[in-house]
Amino acid sequence: MAVIDSGDNCVALTGVDQFVYFLSHFNMSSKDAIEEMRSNDQDLDWFDAFTKEQQEYVLSKRFQQDWDQVKEQE
C-alpha cells in the first residue's frame, strides 16, 4: 500500500491491496477485479508473476468460494 503525503491523509491502494479492496468493498469477482485493474493500467505485476495455474485459480469459482469463506470468518 502506498501513502500519498498530500496533507489530507489520502491513501492510494495499489497491486494486491487494490485487488482485495475491490473484492471486499465492491463485492467484485476476482475476474472482474483483474479486468477492471487491467483496463485502468493498475499494478498487476503481482498477478502477472503467478504461474498460469495460479492465475487460473485466482480467476476461478473455487477462489471465489474460498474468499467467501474467509470473509465469513472475520
VMD Tcl script that draws the C-alpha trace (Angstrom):
set ca {
  {0.00 0.00 0.00}
  {1.29 3.45 -0.89}
  {0.56 6.50 1.21}
  {0.36 9.75 -0.69}
  {1.58 12.60 1.50}
  {-0.66 15.36 0.26}
  {-1.56 16.69 3.66}
  {-5.05 15.21 3.66}
  {-4.27 11.63 4.76}
  {-5.16 10.12 1.37}
  {-4.18 6.53 0.87}
  {-3.66 5.06 -2.58}
  {-4.11 1.33 -2.85}
  {-2.01 -0.45 -5.42}
  {-1.36 -4.00 -6.52}
  {-2.81 -6.81 -4.49}
  {-4.11 -4.34 -1.88}
  {-6.31 -2.75 -4.52}
  {-7.42 -6.19 -5.73}
  {-8.50 -7.18 -2.22}
  {-10.27 -3.83 -1.78}
  {-12.31 -4.47 -4.94}
  {-13.26 -7.93 -3.68}
  {-14.13 -6.77 -0.17}
  {-15.78 -3.41 -0.70}
  {-17.39 -3.75 -4.11}
  {-18.16 -7.48 -3.94}
  {-16.46 -7.93 -7.31}
  {-15.48 -11.33 -8.53}
  {-11.74 -11.86 -8.85}
  {-12.11 -11.93 -12.63}
  {-13.98 -8.60 -12.64}
  {-11.40 -7.04 -10.32}
  {-8.50 -8.15 -12.53}
  {-10.29 -6.92 -15.66}
  {-11.04 -3.57 -14.00}
  {-7.45 -3.17 -12.90}
  {-6.07 -4.16 -16.30}
  {-8.40 -1.79 -18.18}
  {-7.21 1.08 -15.99}
  {-3.49 0.25 -16.18}
  {-3.30 -0.61 -12.47}
  {-0.40 -2.55 -10.97}
  {-0.81 -6.23 -11.84}
  {2.85 -7.21 -11.55}
  {1.94 -9.49 -8.63}
  {-0.68 -11.30 -10.76}
  {1.43 -11.46 -13.90}
  {4.24 -13.07 -11.85}
  {1.99 -16.01 -10.98}
  {2.21 -19.24 -12.93}
  {-0.62 -19.98 -15.36}
  {-2.11 -22.43 -12.83}
  {-2.03 -19.81 -10.07}
  {-3.67 -17.23 -12.33}
  {-6.38 -19.72 -13.29}
  {-7.05 -20.40 -9.59}
  {-7.37 -16.69 -8.77}
  {-9.86 -16.33 -11.62}
  {-11.80 -19.48 -10.73}
  {-15.08 -20.02 -8.92}
  {-13.12 -22.05 -6.36}
  {-11.12 -18.95 -5.42}
  {-14.37 -17.02 -5.02}
  {-15.77 -19.74 -2.74}
  {-12.57 -19.79 -0.68}
  {-12.61 -15.98 -0.47}
  {-16.24 -16.01 0.69}
  {-15.37 -18.46 3.45}
  {-12.54 -16.25 4.64}
  {-14.88 -13.24 4.74}
  {-17.40 -15.19 6.82}
  {-14.73 -15.95 9.44}
  {-13.97 -12.27 10.04}
}
mol new
graphics top color blue
foreach p $ca { graphics top sphere $p radius 0.5 }
foreach p [lrange $ca 0 end-1] q [lrange $ca 1 end] { graphics top cylinder $p $q radius 0.2 }
display resetview
